[in-house]
Amino acid sequence: MSDFVEQCRREWKRLGVPDPLAEEMATDLASDLREAEADGVSAEELLGSSAFDPRSFAASWAAERGVIPEPPERGRGRRRPLALLAFTGVAAFALIVSALLLLTGRPTVSLVRSEVARPHLVPAPPGAVLPPGPTRHVLVASASASAPVEWILLLLAIVALGFAAWLWSSWSRSRPSAPA
């Protein structure tokens, strides 16, 4: 079991545990292992699954003593929240849809020709060709009725993406730093 203690010593040195404290911890560990062996208790029974991973055992013991910061647990690190991912996806989708609708929308412009009514005392017989009279051309421009909605959707999508970017940046700043 001295190999286990030596591996713990190397890990404490790597983690920056002061030498006197690392030596004290190694002495305590070796003593505990010898006592357990004398009592007929195996290292696996004494240390549990840590008996097979001296590095994590050394790191967790040093953290418990307050010598090093608590190591982040595997699989329990802070992850991006699912709601933030969904929000960002919906905002991006809304931006794309509104931009496409605005780009492909066809405001209609039509030229309407209307004839000015001529006063006739006698109505023209059916099928009679009347000489051309004064006509008036009116240019009618009409935009799609949904265009204001599309502009509002585009504006809201841009604001939502800005908000999502701010949330992502604040999330990354508040994440615990990775161990060196």
Helices and strands as residue ranges (DSSP letters): H 2-15, H 19-38, H 43-47, G 48-52, H 54-64, H 82-104, E 108-115, E 135-142, H 147-174
